[in-house]
Amino acid sequence: MSDSPIEEMNFETAMAELQGVVERLERGEVALDESIKLYERGAALKARCDQKLKEAEEKVAAITLDEAGNPIGTKPAEGL
């Protein structure tokens, strides 16, 4: 488990650490207190991954296309 601040992680880093947390919890080789800490960190990592995916989806949704379907630019995402 890393001590890196989750809010500074990119998607790939957060996902890799989340996978490690899940693997450790599934093995069941950690004490109860450590399991609780791992679960809490895992929940925060999942939230970070969800946030980064939402940001990416919003960027993709903002891409504008011409009549032939080629990207021509972006538009501001609605509601931001």
GROMACS elastic network, one bead per residue, 0.5 to 0.9 nm:
[ bonds ]
;  ai    aj funct       b0    kb
    1     4     6  0.89207   500
    1    17     6  0.70191   500
    1    20     6  0.76560   500
    1    21     6  0.70982   500
    1    38     6  0.78353   500
    1    41     6  0.86362   500
    2     5     6  0.84983   500
    2    17     6  0.75400   500
    3     6     6  0.84713   500
    4     7     6  0.87558   500
    4     8     6  0.77821   500
    4     9     6  0.77243   500
    5     8     6  0.56574   500
    5     9     6  0.69553   500
    6     9     6  0.52598   500
    6    10     6  0.86068   500
    6    14     6  0.71021   500
    6    41     6  0.86612   500
    6    44     6  0.72931   500
    6    45     6  0.65133   500
    6    48     6  0.69927   500
    7    10     6  0.84199   500
    7    44     6  0.89812   500
    7    45     6  0.87824   500
    7    48     6  0.68381   500
    9    12     6  0.80013   500
    9    13     6  0.59563   500
    9    14     6  0.58397   500
    9    45     6  0.89607   500
    9    48     6  0.78889   500
   10    13     6  0.55375   500
   10    14     6  0.62551   500
   10    15     6  0.86114   500
   10    48     6  0.84080   500
   10    49     6  0.81342   500
   10    52     6  0.74203   500
   11    14     6  0.52592   500
   11    15     6  0.59995   500
   11    16     6  0.85531   500
   11    48     6  0.74191   500
   11    49     6  0.54994   500
   11    50     6  0.87214   500
   11    51     6  0.87974   500
   11    52     6  0.59331   500
   11    53     6  0.76369   500
   12    15     6  0.51474   500
   12    16     6  0.61047   500
   12    17     6  0.86316   500
   12    49     6  0.83280   500
   13    16     6  0.52198   500
   13    17     6  0.62707   500
   13    18     6  0.85347   500
   14    17     6  0.52570   500
   14    18     6  0.60277   500
   14    19     6  0.86355   500
   14    45     6  0.56704   500
   14    46     6  0.77106   500
   14    48     6  0.69982   500
   14    49     6  0.63742   500
   15    19     6  0.61522   500
   15    20     6  0.86567   500
   15    45     6  0.71997   500
   15    46     6  0.75871   500
   15    48     6  0.87936   500
   15    49     6  0.65256   500
   16    19     6  0.51853   500
   16    20     6  0.64227   500
   16    21     6  0.88114   500
   17    20     6  0.50042   500
   17    21     6  0.62373   500
   17    22     6  0.86822   500
   17    42     6  0.81745   500
   17    45     6  0.76407   500
   18    21     6  0.50300   500
   18    22     6  0.62131   500
   18    23     6  0.86174   500
   18    41     6  0.81752   500
   18    42     6  0.55875   500
   18    43     6  0.85219   500
   18    45     6  0.59491   500
   18    46     6  0.69328   500
   19    22     6  0.51415   500
   19    23     6  0.61935   500
   19    24     6  0.87118   500
   19    42     6  0.86440   500
   20    23     6  0.51132   500
   20    24     6  0.62582   500
   20    25     6  0.86560   500
   21    24     6  0.52240   500
   21    25     6  0.62096   500
   21    26     6  0.85678   500
   21    38     6  0.61545   500
   21    39     6  0.75709   500
   21    41     6  0.80058   500
   21    42     6  0.61794   500
   22    25     6  0.51354   500
   22    26     6  0.60046   500
   22    27     6  0.86206   500
   22    38     6  0.83771   500
   22    39     6  0.82781   500
   22    42     6  0.74191   500
   23    26     6  0.51013   500
   23    27     6  0.62500   500
   23    28     6  0.87942   500
   24    27     6  0.52862   500
   24    28     6  0.65621   500
   24    29     6  0.70173   500
   24    30     6  0.74050   500
   24    35     6  0.85048   500
   24    38     6  0.83269   500
   25    28     6  0.52081   500
   25    29     6  0.74035   500
   25    30     6  0.73272   500
   25    35     6  0.65142   500
   25    38     6  0.74191   500
   25    39     6  0.77821   500
   26    29     6  0.82744   500
   27    30     6  0.81139   500
   28    31     6  0.80976   500
   28    35     6  0.81732   500
   29    35     6  0.89349   500
   30    33     6  0.81887   500
   30    34     6  0.60246   500
   30    35     6  0.60052   500
   31    34     6  0.52934   500
   31    35     6  0.60625   500
   31    36     6  0.87313   500
   32    36     6  0.62592   500
   32    37     6  0.87401   500
   33    36     6  0.52093   500
   33    37     6  0.64296   500
   33    38     6  0.86862   500
   34    37     6  0.50584   500
   34    38     6  0.60543   500
   34    39     6  0.84966   500
   35    39     6  0.60197   500
   35    40     6  0.85779   500
   36    39     6  0.50522   500
   36    40     6  0.61940   500
   36    41     6  0.86150   500
   37    40     6  0.51605   500
   37    41     6  0.61765   500
   37    42     6  0.84495   500
   38    41     6  0.51295   500
   38    42     6  0.59275   500
   38    43     6  0.85545   500
   39    43     6  0.61589   500
   39    44     6  0.86891   500
   40    43     6  0.51442   500
   40    44     6  0.63855   500
   40    45     6  0.86662   500
   41    44     6  0.50806   500
   41    45     6  0.60786   500
   41    46     6  0.85567   500
   42    46     6  0.60720   500
   42    47     6  0.85631   500
   43    46     6  0.51182   500
   43    47     6  0.62704   500
   43    48     6  0.87174   500
   44    47     6  0.50697   500
   44    48     6  0.62737   500
   44    49     6  0.87274   500
   45    48     6  0.50219   500
   45    49     6  0.62281   500
   45    50     6  0.86071   500
   46    49     6  0.50554   500
   46    50     6  0.61349   500
   46    51     6  0.85593   500
   47    50     6  0.50334   500
   47    51     6  0.61334   500
   47    52     6  0.86893   500
   48    51     6  0.50173   500
   48    52     6  0.62092   500
   48    53     6  0.85936   500
   49    52     6  0.51649   500
   49    53     6  0.61269   500
   49    54     6  0.85724   500
   50    53     6  0.51557   500
   50    54     6  0.61556   500
   50    55     6  0.86660   500
   51    54     6  0.51484   500
   51    55     6  0.62711   500
   51    56     6  0.87298   500
   52    55     6  0.50706   500
   52    56     6  0.62653   500
   52    57     6  0.86724   500
   53    56     6  0.50426   500
   53    57     6  0.61325   500
   53    58     6  0.86161   500
   54    57     6  0.50223   500
   54    58     6  0.61845   500
   54    59     6  0.86700   500
   55    58     6  0.51698   500
   55    59     6  0.63538   500
   55    60     6  0.87918   500
   56    59     6  0.50949   500
   56    60     6  0.62571   500
   56    61     6  0.85748   500
   57    60     6  0.51048   500
   57    61     6  0.60423   500
   57    62     6  0.85912   500
   58    61     6  0.50240   500
   58    62     6  0.62114   500
   58    77     6  0.64831   500
   59    62     6  0.51556   500
   59    63     6  0.68291   500
   59    74     6  0.81559   500
   59    76     6  0.87509   500
   59    77     6  0.74674   500
   60    63     6  0.55095   500
   60    74     6  0.87379   500
   61    64     6  0.81365   500
   61    74     6  0.87133   500
   61    75     6  0.88033   500
   61    77     6  0.74459   500
   62    73     6  0.84134   500
   62    74     6  0.52386   500
   62    75     6  0.51018   500
   62    76     6  0.62307   500
   62    77     6  0.55665   500
   62    78     6  0.86006   500
   63    71     6  0.65488   500
   63    72     6  0.75721   500
   63    73     6  0.58923   500
   63    75     6  0.64384   500
   64    69     6  0.87338   500
   64    70     6  0.82664   500
   64    71     6  0.57264   500
   64    72     6  0.58076   500
   64    73     6  0.54176   500
   64    74     6  0.52883   500
   64    75     6  0.66729   500
   65    68     6  0.75344   500
   65    69     6  0.51146   500
   65    70     6  0.51367   500
   65    72     6  0.54502   500
   65    73     6  0.73331   500
   65    74     6  0.86545   500
   66    69     6  0.52552   500
   66    70     6  0.54449   500
   66    71     6  0.64437   500
   66    72     6  0.62454   500
   67    70     6  0.74690   500
   68    71     6  0.89948   500
   69    72     6  0.89151   500
   71    74     6  0.82234   500
   74    77     6  0.87368   500
   75    78     6  0.87260   500
   76    79     6  0.88954   500
   76    80     6  0.78425   500
   77    80     6  0.61404   500
